[in-house]
Amino acid sequence: MQQMVQKAERKVLHAAVCDDEAAACGELEKLIAACGRAHGIAIETEIFFNGESLLHSFAKNGMPDLLFLDIRLPDADGIAVGETIRQRLGNYQIPLVYISSMQQYAMGLFKNSPFDFLIKPLTMDKVAPVMERFFQSIGVEGSFSFQTGKALCRVPYRDILYFQSQGRQVLLITRQGRQTFYGKLSQAEEALPESLFLRIHKSCLVNFRYVREFSYIQVTMANGDVLSISRPYRKEVRARLLRPKEG
C-alpha cells in the first residue's frame, strides 16, 4: 500500500535576527521557521535587539548559520555591525541579510558582502526566495516525500510540475514523468512550501515556476498540459502569477 510521508529527516540550523522592533523579530522568526519546515529542517532562531549584544554573543558563542541584520539599531547601525563581523571578527562566510524600511541604504552595503537586502515589511514572498538560496548554498535541497510500498520516494521541488487529485490517489507530474501515491491533495499542500506551490482547483496544485502561460480560466504548464482554474481560485491565482518575483 502507498502512503504519503509529510515529514522528512530533520536537521537543525541556527539563525540570528537583530532588530530593535520586537514585533518584526517575532514575525521574521515565524517566517524562517516555516521555510525550514518546508525543507524538513528545524531552525532555531536567536533574537537580539541591539548590535552590542549580538556581537558579544558571537564573540563568546560563535556565529550562527545565517544572520538577518537591521540597518537602524539603537546603539550602532547595522552597517557598522556588519563591518565588525567581517573585519574585526574575520568572518566572511556567514550569510548576512540586511533588512530595512528604506531602499536608499542598499548601495552602502556591498563592502560587507551581504547575502541579500530586504525591504520591510517582511513577508513570506520576500523571505522565502532568500531562504531557498541559503539552503542551496549549504547543499540542502527541498524535496517532496511519499511512500510506495516499503520504499520512500523523494522528488526535488525543482522537478515537480503539478499534483492532481484522482479519487483516493494523487497524481504527481514531474519533469521526468508521472507517479501516483495514496493520499489527499490537502496533505500534500500542507507539506509543500507556499512560496513555490499554488492551488488552482480543488483537485490541482501547481508549481507556479512551471506555469508557461495563463488566462483567467486556465494555465498552460511547461510540458504543454492545460489545467483549469476553478472560479473560487481565479482571483488569487491571477494575483499570485502577476506578482513580481522577489530575490
Disulfide bonds with the S-S distance in Angstrom:
none
